[in-house]
Amino acid sequence: MADLHTVNKSPFEKNSLEAAIKFSLAGSSILLIEDGVYGAMKGTVAEDMVKGALGDRKVYALKSDVMARAIKADRIIDGIELVDYTGFVDLVEANDKVQAWL
Amino acid sequence: MSDIKKFMYLNRRAPYGTIYAWESLEVVLIGAAFDQEVSLIFMDDGVFQLVKGSDTSQSDMKNFMPTYRTLGDYGVRHLYVDKASLEARGLTQEDLIEVAWEDFETEEEVDNIVEPVDADQVAQLMAESEVVFSF
């Protein structure tokens, strides 16, 4: 049993990503979308928290939102996988349910 | 002219995720038409508005980043960026767009009006403004 947790808020403005990480089980997946993709950036105050989650969870970021927000591929934290809309659907399908952190 | 006021636009939101950044830009452009003294401050997630390289080709959203580069042509004199906000997000001025300014009457030119400032300067700039619009 595993869930997909989506996060659509900036980690610098709301604690949605922090909550998603705190309340998700090992083996679950976290998908960063919309302003949530800022959490995928290297060198920020949120980086250590995200790296900690990567130990036992998969973290993804939606590529189109990453591109719109001018985050270059080499600025994405190692281990985070970029997915397109089809990949988003695949993640939804592969997990038991989707839990949105707004 | 005595009716010129110092307008400050305070931008604290990331682009795209909410409508704030776009709305601020609209109001700035409208306000600029009235010959006021206009400056902008970018702080917190607002600094993301100035990061160069935005590509909305796969998002079905309008890329309004190029509009920021034209602000100097609309008479906007200063784009201040809070240094601490940049640092918290792993950004430096290298990551930001450059905006040129020119006074068409005096031919005075400034290559780049994007200027990182510290918190004390931000407080001073806001205090010196006669009107502050928050976005």
gemmi code that builds the backbone of each chain (N, CA, C; Angstrom):
import gemmi

chains = {
    "A": [
        ("MET", (0.855, -1.202, 0.000), (0.000, 0.000, 0.000), (0.886, 1.246, 0.000)),
        ("ALA", (0.669, 2.089, -0.964), (1.443, 3.338, -1.011), (0.571, 4.444, -1.600)),
        ("ASP", (0.812, 5.634, -1.110), (0.028, 6.776, -1.579), (0.902, 7.776, -2.324)),
        ("LEU", (0.232, 8.551, -3.168), (0.897, 9.661, -3.844), (0.484, 10.962, -3.153)),
        ("HIS", (1.476, 11.703, -2.660), (1.208, 12.979, -1.999), (1.582, 14.113, -2.945)),
        ("THR", (0.623, 14.949, -3.277), (0.937, 16.082, -4.149), (1.067, 17.358, -3.305)),
        ("VAL", (2.030, 18.197, -3.675), (2.279, 19.463, -2.975), (2.292, 20.581, -4.014)),
        ("ASN", (1.420, 21.580, -3.857), (1.356, 22.644, -4.875), (1.677, 24.040, -4.334)),
        ("LYS", (2.245, 24.106, -3.123), (2.599, 25.414, -2.555), (4.110, 25.540, -2.369)),
        ("SER", (4.606, 26.762, -2.479), (6.029, 27.021, -2.251), (6.404, 26.666, -0.812)),
        ("PRO", (7.531, 25.971, -0.617), (7.958, 25.625, 0.749), (8.412, 26.842, 1.546)),
        ("PHE", (8.593, 27.976, 0.865), (9.044, 29.190, 1.554), (7.868, 30.031, 2.032)),
        ("GLU", (6.673, 29.661, 1.582), (5.494, 30.453, 1.934), (4.524, 29.676, 2.815)),
        ("LYS", (4.443, 28.366, 2.598), (3.551, 27.537, 3.411), (4.292, 26.269, 3.838)),
        ("ASN", (3.746, 25.572, 4.829), (4.417, 24.363, 5.312), (3.841, 23.091, 4.690)),
        ("SER", (3.221, 23.207, 3.514), (2.592, 22.051, 2.862), (3.588, 20.927, 2.587)),
        ("LEU", (4.767, 21.289, 2.092), (5.775, 20.274, 1.794), (6.283, 19.632, 3.091)),
        ("GLU", (6.515, 20.469, 4.084), (6.957, 19.967, 5.387), (5.938, 18.977, 5.955)),
        ("ALA", (4.657, 19.309, 5.844), (3.593, 18.431, 6.349), (3.526, 17.139, 5.544)),
        ("ALA", (3.652, 17.248, 4.220), (3.601, 16.064, 3.355), (4.719, 15.102, 3.721)),
        ("ILE", (5.901, 15.649, 3.998), (7.047, 14.818, 4.357), (6.842, 14.223, 5.755)),
        ("LYS", (6.365, 15.035, 6.665), (6.170, 14.601, 8.051), (5.121, 13.498, 8.169)),
        ("PHE", (4.068, 13.603, 7.353), (2.946, 12.680, 7.512), (2.805, 11.668, 6.377)),
        ("SER", (3.882, 11.418, 5.650), (3.835, 10.367, 4.621), (4.709, 9.204, 5.065)),
        ("LEU", (4.312, 8.005, 4.697), (5.035, 6.814, 5.114), (6.210, 6.522, 4.186)),
        ("ALA", (7.184, 5.784, 4.717), (8.277, 5.297, 3.871), (7.671, 4.506, 2.718)),
        ("GLY", (8.232, 4.689, 1.529), (7.729, 3.962, 0.368), (6.683, 4.729, -0.422)),
        ("SER", (6.213, 5.830, 0.135), (5.220, 6.613, -0.598), (5.920, 7.567, -1.574)),
        ("SER", (5.126, 8.197, -2.403), (5.673, 9.123, -3.403), (5.172, 10.536, -3.157)),
        ("ILE", (6.057, 11.506, -3.388), (5.693, 12.919, -3.247), (5.894, 13.585, -4.599)),
        ("LEU", (4.841, 14.196, -5.112), (4.928, 14.879, -6.410), (4.760, 16.382, -6.215)),
        ("LEU", (5.775, 17.129, -6.636), (5.749, 18.586, -6.520), (5.164, 19.178, -7.796)),
        ("ILE", (4.092, 19.969, -7.636), (3.456, 20.611, -8.796), (3.259, 22.103, -8.506)),
        ("GLU", (2.948, 22.866, -9.558), (2.722, 24.312, -9.438), (3.857, 24.948, -8.614)),
        ("ASP", (3.532, 25.814, -7.634), (4.604, 26.455, -6.853), (5.331, 25.456, -5.957)),
        ("GLY", (4.804, 24.256, -5.836), (5.485, 23.218, -5.060), (6.839, 22.846, -5.638)),
        ("VAL", (7.033, 23.083, -6.950), (8.297, 22.694, -7.585), (9.497, 23.479, -7.049)),
        ("TYR", (9.244, 24.619, -6.399), (10.371, 25.354, -5.802), (11.079, 24.504, -4.742)),
        ("GLY", (10.373, 23.527, -4.194), (10.973, 22.630, -3.208), (12.008, 21.700, -3.816)),
        ("ALA", (12.052, 21.610, -5.142), (13.008, 20.727, -5.825), (14.350, 21.400, -6.058)),
        ("MET", (14.454, 22.702, -5.723), (15.684, 23.444, -6.020), (16.814, 23.169, -5.036)),
        ("LYS", (18.003, 23.073, -5.613), (19.227, 22.992, -4.796), (19.525, 24.336, -4.133)),
        ("GLY", (20.217, 24.264, -3.000), (20.780, 25.479, -2.404), (19.795, 26.335, -1.634)),
        ("THR", (18.591, 25.826, -1.400), (17.600, 26.624, -0.665), (17.523, 26.162, 0.791)),
        ("VAL", (16.795, 26.926, 1.601), (16.626, 26.572, 3.010), (15.779, 25.306, 3.181)),
        ("ALA", (15.122, 24.850, 2.105), (14.289, 23.642, 2.174), (15.042, 22.395, 1.707)),
        ("GLU", (16.250, 22.588, 1.195), (16.964, 21.470, 0.562), (17.199, 20.285, 1.500)),
        ("ASP", (17.658, 20.540, 2.707), (17.959, 19.439, 3.633), (16.712, 18.615, 3.953)),
        ("MET", (15.601, 19.303, 4.111), (14.338, 18.617, 4.409), (13.952, 17.673, 3.272)),
        ("VAL", (14.107, 18.135, 2.048), (13.755, 17.321, 0.877), (14.725, 16.147, 0.733)),
        ("LYS", (16.016, 16.428, 0.956), (17.008, 15.353, 0.878), (16.711, 14.273, 1.910)),
        ("GLY", (16.256, 14.685, 3.073), (15.889, 13.728, 4.114), (14.764, 12.808, 3.655)),
        ("ALA", (13.795, 13.378, 2.949), (12.655, 12.593, 2.461), (13.093, 11.599, 1.394)),
        ("LEU", (14.113, 11.971, 0.625), (14.578, 11.109, -0.475), (15.178, 9.797, 0.031)),
        ("GLY", (15.497, 9.740, 1.334), (16.064, 8.520, 1.893), (15.151, 7.312, 1.748)),
        ("ASP", (13.858, 7.506, 2.000), (12.954, 6.347, 1.936), (11.668, 6.631, 1.160)),
        ("ARG", (11.635, 7.775, 0.437), (10.474, 8.089, -0.400), (10.933, 8.559, -1.774)),
        ("LYS", (10.058, 8.404, -2.729), (10.369, 8.913, -4.064), (9.823, 10.339, -4.169)),
        ("VAL", (10.612, 11.218, -4.752), (10.152, 12.598, -4.939), (10.197, 12.937, -6.429)),
        ("TYR", (9.100, 13.472, -6.918), (8.986, 13.838, -8.325), (8.622, 15.323, -8.435)),
        ("ALA", (8.918, 15.913, -9.594), (8.490, 17.284, -9.863), (7.947, 17.352, -11.285)),
        ("LEU", (6.872, 18.100, -11.456), (6.234, 18.200, -12.768), (7.046, 19.127, -13.678)),
        ("LYS", (7.516, 18.545, -14.781), (8.472, 19.238, -15.639), (7.961, 20.564, -16.196)),
        ("SER", (6.712, 20.601, -16.620), (6.186, 21.838, -17.217), (6.179, 22.981, -16.199)),
        ("ASP", (5.901, 22.670, -14.933), (5.916, 23.704, -13.895), (7.343, 24.117, -13.539)),
        ("VAL", (8.259, 23.165, -13.590), (9.682, 23.463, -13.364), (10.188, 24.416, -14.450)),
        ("MET", (9.814, 24.145, -15.689), (10.252, 24.969, -16.817), (9.681, 26.383, -16.743)),
        ("ALA", (8.391, 26.483, -16.415), (7.753, 27.802, -16.345), (8.423, 28.666, -15.284)),
        ("ARG", (8.888, 28.014, -14.204), (9.490, 28.765, -13.102), (11.008, 28.910, -13.246)),
        ("ALA", (11.501, 28.649, -14.434), (12.901, 28.910, -14.778), (13.887, 28.145, -13.899)),
        ("ILE", (13.508, 26.945, -13.468), (14.444, 26.130, -12.687), (15.169, 25.190, -13.662)),
        ("LYS", (16.484, 25.405, -13.827), (17.265, 24.609, -14.766), (17.483, 23.192, -14.223)),
        ("ALA", (17.678, 22.249, -15.141), (17.846, 20.842, -14.759), (18.984, 20.650, -13.760)),
        ("ASP", (20.077, 21.429, -13.927), (21.222, 21.255, -13.025), (21.004, 21.898, -11.653)),
        ("ARG", (19.858, 22.538, -11.476), (19.529, 23.129, -10.169), (18.531, 22.261, -9.405)),
        ("ILE", (18.173, 21.113, -9.977), (17.243, 20.191, -9.310), (18.042, 19.269, -8.382)),
        ("ILE", (17.551, 19.079, -7.161), (18.208, 18.209, -6.184), (18.371, 16.802, -6.758)),
        ("ASP", (19.577, 16.245, -6.630), (19.845, 14.896, -7.137), (18.877, 13.890, -6.511)),
        ("GLY", (18.324, 13.033, -7.361), (17.401, 12.018, -6.855), (15.946, 12.354, -7.116)),
        ("ILE", (15.676, 13.626, -7.421), (14.300, 14.011, -7.760), (14.092, 13.770, -9.257)),
        ("GLU", (12.995, 13.079, -9.575), (12.728, 12.727, -10.964), (11.694, 13.676, -11.561)),
        ("LEU", (11.988, 14.190, -12.759), (11.031, 15.055, -13.441), (10.054, 14.195, -14.227)),
        ("VAL", (8.776, 14.521, -14.125), (7.767, 13.791, -14.888), (6.919, 14.772, -15.701)),
        ("ASP", (6.395, 14.297, -16.833), (5.473, 15.118, -17.621), (4.040, 14.751, -17.209)),
        ("TYR", (3.057, 15.296, -17.915), (1.665, 15.043, -17.524), (1.328, 13.559, -17.580)),
        ("THR", (1.886, 12.854, -18.569), (1.643, 11.413, -18.671), (2.230, 10.685, -17.463)),
        ("GLY", (3.420, 11.155, -17.036), (4.047, 10.576, -15.850), (3.217, 10.820, -14.598)),
        ("PHE", (2.580, 11.990, -14.536), (1.676, 12.340, -13.431), (0.547, 11.294, -13.374)),
        ("VAL", (-0.042, 11.042, -14.531), (-1.144, 10.068, -14.600), (-0.655, 8.674, -14.196)),
        ("ASP", (0.545, 8.322, -14.660), (1.116, 7.016, -14.300), (1.272, 6.892, -12.784)),
        ("LEU", (1.721, 7.969, -12.138), (1.900, 7.948, -10.684), (0.560, 7.775, -9.962)),
        ("VAL", (-0.446, 8.465, -10.459), (-1.785, 8.349, -9.866), (-2.264, 6.908, -9.979)),
        ("GLU", (-2.013, 6.347, -11.144), (-2.479, 4.978, -11.413), (-1.712, 3.951, -10.585)),
        ("ALA", (-0.431, 4.216, -10.362), (0.428, 3.248, -9.671), (0.233, 3.244, -8.153)),
        ("ASN", (-0.374, 4.321, -7.632), (-0.568, 4.401, -6.184), (-2.015, 4.107, -5.794)),
        ("ASP", (-2.208, 3.814, -4.499), (-3.545, 3.470, -4.020), (-4.488, 4.667, -4.069)),
        ("LYS", (-3.959, 5.812, -3.661), (-4.782, 7.022, -3.736), (-3.882, 8.252, -3.773)),
        ("VAL", (-4.519, 9.384, -4.012), (-3.775, 10.646, -4.053), (-4.193, 11.495, -2.860)),
        ("GLN", (-3.193, 11.988, -2.142), (-3.480, 12.915, -1.052), (-2.850, 14.258, -1.393)),
        ("ALA", (-3.690, 15.281, -1.469), (-3.208, 16.605, -1.857), (-2.916, 17.459, -0.631)),
        ("TRP", (-1.719, 18.052, -0.609), (-1.336, 19.002, 0.446), (-1.389, 20.392, -0.157)),
        ("LEU", (-2.384, 21.178, 0.279), (-2.637, 22.472, -0.357), (-2.018, 23.620, 0.414)),
    ],
    "B": [
        ("MET", (6.661, 69.342, -10.839), (5.223, 69.171, -10.582), (5.008, 68.634, -9.177)),
        ("SER", (4.133, 69.270, -8.464), (3.946, 68.912, -7.062), (3.060, 67.682, -6.892)),
        ("ASP", (2.346, 67.287, -7.953), (1.431, 66.160, -7.778), (2.074, 64.821, -8.128)),
        ("ILE", (3.379, 64.796, -8.334), (4.069, 63.523, -8.544), (4.322, 62.873, -7.193)),
        ("LYS", (3.895, 61.619, -7.091), (4.093, 60.899, -5.831), (5.044, 59.736, -6.026)),
        ("LYS", (5.663, 59.344, -4.904), (6.561, 58.187, -4.943), (5.749, 56.929, -4.677)),
        ("PHE", (5.598, 56.117, -5.731), (4.833, 54.881, -5.638), (5.782, 53.702, -5.457)),
        ("MET", (5.461, 52.835, -4.523), (6.240, 51.617, -4.327), (5.324, 50.400, -4.479)),
        ("TYR", (5.762, 49.466, -5.299), (5.009, 48.223, -5.470), (5.797, 47.107, -4.795)),
        ("LEU", (5.166, 46.486, -3.813), (5.817, 45.453, -3.017), (5.356, 44.083, -3.501)),
        ("ASN", (6.292, 43.302, -4.047), (5.952, 42.007, -4.654), (6.510, 40.857, -3.832)),
        ("ARG", (5.618, 40.052, -3.257), (6.062, 38.983, -2.358), (5.597, 37.595, -2.793)),
        ("ARG", (5.028, 37.471, -3.987), (4.490, 36.185, -4.432), (5.221, 35.667, -5.662)),
        ("ALA", (5.313, 34.335, -5.743), (5.917, 33.703, -6.914), (5.028, 33.933, -8.142)),
        ("PRO", (5.625, 33.918, -9.337), (4.805, 34.049, -10.544), (4.014, 32.764, -10.799)),
        ("TYR", (2.967, 32.837, -11.583), (2.209, 31.670, -12.082), (1.306, 30.965, -11.074)),
        ("GLY", (1.801, 30.632, -9.878), (0.986, 29.856, -8.933), (-0.266, 30.602, -8.480)),
        ("THR", (-0.148, 31.917, -8.390), (-1.299, 32.760, -8.080), (-1.304, 33.914, -9.068)),
        ("ILE", (-2.343, 34.731, -9.037), (-2.479, 35.812, -10.008), (-1.766, 37.090, -9.560)),
        ("TYR", (-1.211, 37.105, -8.339), (-0.647, 38.332, -7.775), (0.438, 38.986, -8.644)),
        ("ALA", (1.392, 38.192, -9.114), (2.505, 38.759, -9.882), (2.002, 39.433, -11.153)),
        ("TRP", (1.113, 38.764, -11.843), (0.564, 39.291, -13.093), (-0.245, 40.563, -12.840)),
        ("GLU", (-1.061, 40.535, -11.777), (-1.885, 41.698, -11.436), (-1.011, 42.901, -11.066)),
        ("SER", (0.061, 42.636, -10.327), (0.983, 43.710, -9.949), (1.554, 44.372, -11.196)),
        ("LEU", (1.991, 43.545, -12.122), (2.571, 44.050, -13.364), (1.566, 44.919, -14.128)),
        ("GLU", (0.321, 44.466, -14.158), (-0.737, 45.234, -14.837), (-0.899, 46.612, -14.193)),
        ("VAL", (-0.935, 46.633, -12.869), (-1.148, 47.894, -12.154), (0.058, 48.820, -12.323)),
        ("VAL", (1.262, 48.229, -12.297), (2.478, 49.023, -12.506), (2.437, 49.706, -13.871)),
        ("LEU", (2.060, 48.951, -14.891), (2.034, 49.502, -16.247), (0.969, 50.587, -16.387)),
        ("ILE", (-0.161, 50.397, -15.739), (-1.219, 51.415, -15.772), (-0.747, 52.664, -15.034)),
        ("GLY", (-0.169, 52.441, -13.844), (0.289, 53.563, -13.021), (1.386, 54.359, -13.698)),
        ("ALA", (2.233, 53.663, -14.458), (3.354, 54.317, -15.124), (2.870, 55.355, -16.140)),
        ("ALA", (1.666, 55.141, -16.643), (1.117, 56.064, -17.635), (0.773, 57.415, -17.026)),
        ("PHE", (0.742, 57.495, -15.695), (0.361, 58.741, -15.025), (1.564, 59.538, -14.520)),
        ("ASP", (2.752, 59.195, -15.048), (3.955, 59.974, -14.722), (4.254, 60.093, -13.243)),
        ("GLN", (4.056, 59.011, -12.510), (4.441, 59.005, -11.103), (5.855, 58.448, -10.985)),
        ("GLU", (6.473, 58.633, -9.824), (7.805, 58.072, -9.591), (7.623, 56.650, -9.062)),
        ("VAL", (7.935, 55.669, -9.917), (7.580, 54.284, -9.612), (8.803, 53.413, -9.338)),
        ("SER", (8.772, 52.706, -8.209), (9.795, 51.706, -7.903), (9.117, 50.416, -7.481)),
        ("LEU", (9.838, 49.310, -7.645), (9.316, 48.014, -7.240), (10.296, 47.351, -6.283)),
        ("ILE", (9.751, 46.660, -5.282), (10.583, 45.827, -4.415), (10.123, 44.379, -4.577)),
        ("PHE", (11.088, 43.479, -4.709), (10.787, 42.046, -4.766), (11.378, 41.394, -3.531)),
        ("MET", (10.539, 40.726, -2.755), (11.049, 40.028, -1.577), (10.298, 38.708, -1.390)),
        ("ASP", (10.783, 37.867, -0.472), (10.204, 36.532, -0.265), (10.073, 35.831, -1.632)),
        ("ASP", (8.980, 35.102, -1.883), (8.877, 34.393, -3.157), (8.751, 35.338, -4.351)),
        ("GLY", (8.571, 36.618, -4.094), (8.503, 37.593, -5.183), (9.782, 37.649, -5.995)),
        ("VAL", (10.922, 37.273, -5.384), (12.192, 37.316, -6.123), (12.167, 36.342, -7.314)),
        ("PHE", (11.329, 35.305, -7.223), (11.224, 34.353, -8.340), (10.668, 35.018, -9.601)),
        ("GLN", (9.992, 36.144, -9.440), (9.433, 36.834, -10.610), (10.530, 37.316, -11.550)),
        ("LEU", (11.723, 37.539, -11.018), (12.806, 38.107, -11.829), (13.815, 37.068, -12.310)),
        ("VAL", (13.593, 35.787, -11.988), (14.537, 34.752, -12.428), (14.395, 34.542, -13.933)),
        ("LYS", (15.538, 34.597, -14.631), (15.493, 34.497, -16.088), (15.393, 33.047, -16.556)),
        ("GLY", (14.861, 32.865, -17.751), (14.813, 31.541, -18.363), (13.475, 30.830, -18.269)),
        ("SER", (12.420, 31.565, -17.925), (11.101, 30.933, -17.837), (10.654, 30.399, -19.198)),
        ("ASP", (10.125, 29.173, -19.200), (9.657, 28.530, -20.432), (8.279, 27.933, -20.175)),
        ("THR", (7.237, 28.591, -20.709), (5.865, 28.126, -20.460), (5.300, 27.333, -21.640)),
        ("SER", (6.201, 26.881, -22.525), (5.733, 26.208, -23.745), (4.942, 24.935, -23.457)),
        ("GLN", (5.176, 24.333, -22.296), (4.449, 23.102, -21.984), (3.391, 23.299, -20.897)),
        ("SER", (3.118, 24.556, -20.567), (2.209, 24.840, -19.448), (0.874, 25.441, -19.849)),
        ("ASP", (0.743, 25.868, -21.105), (-0.489, 26.515, -21.527), (-0.752, 27.788, -20.726)),
        ("MET", (0.331, 28.466, -20.310), (0.200, 29.746, -19.614), (0.990, 30.782, -20.404)),
        ("LYS", (0.535, 32.046, -20.306), (1.277, 33.111, -20.970), (2.567, 33.382, -20.197)),
        ("ASN", (3.683, 33.449, -20.917), (4.952, 33.799, -20.289), (5.046, 35.318, -20.219)),
        ("PHE", (4.793, 35.882, -19.033), (4.818, 37.346, -18.915), (6.160, 37.869, -18.418)),
        ("MET", (7.164, 36.966, -18.334), (8.499, 37.400, -17.902), (9.088, 38.502, -18.802)),
        ("PRO", (8.936, 38.415, -20.152), (9.537, 39.464, -20.992), (9.023, 40.863, -20.657)),
        ("THR", (7.831, 40.951, -20.097), (7.256, 42.257, -19.770), (8.098, 43.003, -18.738)),
        ("TYR", (8.718, 42.260, -17.817), (9.549, 42.913, -16.788), (10.700, 43.695, -17.419)),
        ("ARG", (11.225, 43.140, -18.528), (12.361, 43.806, -19.181), (11.969, 45.156, -19.769)),
        ("THR", (10.677, 45.365, -20.005), (10.238, 46.621, -20.619), (9.928, 47.698, -19.567)),
        ("LEU", (9.999, 47.346, -18.283), (9.580, 48.291, -17.243), (10.381, 49.590, -17.283)),
        ("GLY", (11.667, 49.488, -17.631), (12.495, 50.688, -17.730), (11.964, 51.643, -18.785)),
        ("ASP", (11.410, 51.095, -19.856), (10.850, 51.922, -20.923), (9.572, 52.626, -20.484)),
        ("TYR", (8.936, 52.090, -19.453), (7.711, 52.698, -18.930), (8.011, 53.680, -17.804)),
        ("GLY", (9.277, 53.974, -17.601), (9.627, 54.969, -16.596), (9.832, 54.430, -15.202)),
        ("VAL", (9.756, 53.108, -15.037), (10.059, 52.537, -13.726), (11.554, 52.709, -13.478)),
        ("ARG", (11.899, 53.303, -12.337), (13.280, 53.733, -12.127), (14.111, 52.723, -11.335)),
        ("HIS", (13.473, 51.978, -10.445), (14.224, 51.052, -9.597), (13.494, 49.721, -9.423)),
        ("LEU", (14.221, 48.613, -9.560), (13.716, 47.293, -9.194), (14.633, 46.783, -8.083)),
        ("TYR", (14.172, 46.899, -6.848), (14.984, 46.477, -5.716), (14.672, 45.017, -5.373)),
        ("VAL", (15.708, 44.255, -5.001), (15.523, 42.845, -4.656), (16.122, 42.599, -3.275)),
        ("ASP", (15.340, 42.009, -2.394), (15.813, 41.732, -1.041), (16.874, 40.624, -1.062)),
        ("LYS", (18.075, 40.959, -0.598), (19.198, 40.011, -0.643), (18.924, 38.729, 0.129)),
        ("ALA", (18.370, 38.851, 1.323), (18.139, 37.671, 2.164), (17.154, 36.700, 1.499)),
        ("SER", (16.192, 37.242, 0.776), (15.225, 36.388, 0.078), (15.915, 35.591, -1.030)),
        ("LEU", (16.854, 36.245, -1.722), (17.632, 35.541, -2.754), (18.426, 34.403, -2.125)),
        ("GLU", (19.143, 34.728, -1.033), (20.019, 33.731, -0.401), (19.243, 32.532, 0.101)),
        ("ALA", (18.067, 32.751, 0.683), (17.253, 31.644, 1.213), (16.818, 30.692, 0.110)),
        ("ARG", (16.796, 31.201, -1.121), (16.344, 30.396, -2.259), (17.499, 29.942, -3.149)),
        ("GLY", (18.720, 30.092, -2.669), (19.882, 29.637, -3.434), (20.121, 30.446, -4.693)),
        ("LEU", (19.649, 31.687, -4.709), (19.770, 32.519, -5.905), (20.779, 33.637, -5.703)),
        ("THR", (21.363, 34.106, -6.810), (22.222, 35.283, -6.792), (21.735, 36.225, -7.896)),
        ("GLN", (22.315, 37.416, -7.962), (21.895, 38.350, -9.005), (22.146, 37.783, -10.405)),
        ("GLU", (23.116, 36.861, -10.508), (23.398, 36.208, -11.797), (22.166, 35.507, -12.368)),
        ("ASP", (21.276, 35.058, -11.485), (20.080, 34.324, -11.917), (18.965, 35.249, -12.404)),
        ("LEU", (19.128, 36.541, -12.178), (18.038, 37.483, -12.452), (18.178, 38.177, -13.804)),
        ("ILE", (17.042, 38.578, -14.345), (17.050, 39.333, -15.598), (17.703, 40.699, -15.364)),
        ("GLU", (18.134, 41.321, -16.462), (18.613, 42.692, -16.392), (17.576, 43.588, -17.058)),
        ("VAL", (17.369, 44.742, -16.467), (16.394, 45.678, -17.010), (17.080, 47.027, -17.224)),
        ("ALA", (17.090, 47.476, -18.461), (17.742, 48.753, -18.791), (16.758, 49.911, -18.647)),
        ("TRP", (17.327, 51.097, -18.393), (16.497, 52.297, -18.236), (17.140, 53.442, -18.996)),
        ("GLU", (16.296, 54.247, -19.618), (16.821, 55.421, -20.310), (15.831, 56.565, -20.219)),
        ("ASP", (16.350, 57.751, -19.934), (15.514, 58.949, -19.955), (15.611, 59.522, -21.366)),
        ("PHE", (14.504, 59.484, -22.094), (14.545, 59.863, -23.497), (14.801, 61.355, -23.697)),
        ("GLU", (14.537, 62.156, -22.670), (14.762, 63.588, -22.800), (16.223, 63.949, -22.520)),
        ("THR", (16.757, 63.410, -21.429), (18.130, 63.768, -21.059), (19.161, 62.794, -21.623)),
        ("GLU", (18.670, 61.660, -22.190), (19.516, 60.581, -22.716), (20.383, 59.929, -21.637)),
        ("GLU", (20.006, 60.161, -20.371), (20.684, 59.448, -19.284), (20.315, 57.963, -19.379)),
        ("GLU", (21.344, 57.089, -19.254), (21.090, 55.657, -19.385), (21.614, 54.888, -18.183)),
        ("VAL", (20.914, 53.842, -17.820), (21.378, 52.909, -16.799), (21.234, 51.506, -17.393)),
        ("ASP", (22.329, 50.728, -17.402), (22.307, 49.406, -18.030), (21.372, 48.443, -17.324)),
        ("ASN", (21.376, 48.499, -16.000), (20.562, 47.540, -15.246), (20.042, 48.190, -13.962)),
        ("ILE", (18.716, 48.266, -13.855), (18.121, 48.902, -12.672), (17.696, 47.878, -11.617)),
        ("VAL", (18.061, 46.590, -11.836), (17.787, 45.561, -10.826), (18.892, 45.629, -9.769)),
        ("GLU", (18.500, 45.920, -8.518), (19.499, 46.178, -7.485), (19.212, 45.423, -6.190)),
        ("PRO", (20.096, 44.486, -5.803), (19.920, 43.809, -4.517), (20.145, 44.787, -3.355)),
        ("VAL", (19.265, 44.722, -2.370), (19.374, 45.601, -1.205), (19.164, 44.777, 0.066)),
        ("ASP", (19.702, 45.272, 1.191), (19.504, 44.529, 2.437), (18.249, 45.021, 3.160)),
        ("ALA", (17.927, 44.353, 4.251), (16.646, 44.605, 4.929), (16.502, 46.055, 5.400)),
        ("ASP", (17.594, 46.636, 5.901), (17.532, 48.017, 6.378), (17.174, 48.972, 5.238)),
        ("GLN", (17.756, 48.699, 4.062), (17.462, 49.538, 2.898), (16.006, 49.385, 2.464)),
        ("VAL", (15.518, 48.121, 2.516), (14.124, 47.873, 2.153), (13.202, 48.681, 3.061)),
        ("ALA", (13.465, 48.636, 4.354), (12.630, 49.359, 5.316), (12.661, 50.862, 5.041)),
        ("GLN", (13.865, 51.357, 4.756), (14.030, 52.780, 4.469), (13.276, 53.186, 3.204)),
        ("LEU", (13.398, 52.353, 2.158), (12.752, 52.641, 0.883), (11.236, 52.685, 1.036)),
        ("MET", (10.702, 51.757, 1.814), (9.251, 51.731, 2.011), (8.803, 52.939, 2.825)),
        ("ALA", (9.620, 53.293, 3.822), (9.266, 54.435, 4.668), (9.261, 55.739, 3.867)),
        ("GLU", (10.165, 55.826, 2.889), (10.277, 57.039, 2.074), (9.187, 57.146, 1.010)),
        ("SER", (8.499, 56.041, 0.755), (7.461, 56.041, -0.289), (6.185, 56.691, 0.235)),
        ("GLU", (5.463, 57.347, -0.664), (4.211, 57.971, -0.244), (3.030, 57.019, -0.381)),
        ("VAL", (3.144, 56.078, -1.316), (2.098, 55.072, -1.504), (2.773, 53.719, -1.674)),
        ("VAL", (2.301, 52.703, -0.952), (2.838, 51.347, -1.115), (1.698, 50.414, -1.509)),
        ("PHE", (1.848, 49.787, -2.666), (0.873, 48.791, -3.118), (1.434, 47.406, -2.839)),
        ("SER", (0.649, 46.558, -2.207), (1.131, 45.223, -1.836), (0.517, 44.136, -2.699)),
        ("PHE", (1.416, 43.272, -3.197), (0.964, 42.132, -3.996), (1.644, 40.870, -3.510)),
    ],
}
model = gemmi.Model(1)
for chain_id, residues in chains.items():
    chain = gemmi.Chain(chain_id)
    for i, (resn, *xyz) in enumerate(residues, 1):
        res = gemmi.Residue()
        res.name, res.seqid = resn, gemmi.SeqId(i, " ")
        for name, pos in zip(("N", "CA", "C"), xyz):
            atom = gemmi.Atom()
            atom.name, atom.element = name, gemmi.Element(name[0])
            atom.pos, atom.b_iso = gemmi.Position(*pos), 0.0
            res.add_atom(atom)
        chain.add_residue(res)
    model.add_chain(chain)
structure = gemmi.Structure()
structure.add_model(model)
structure.setup_entities()
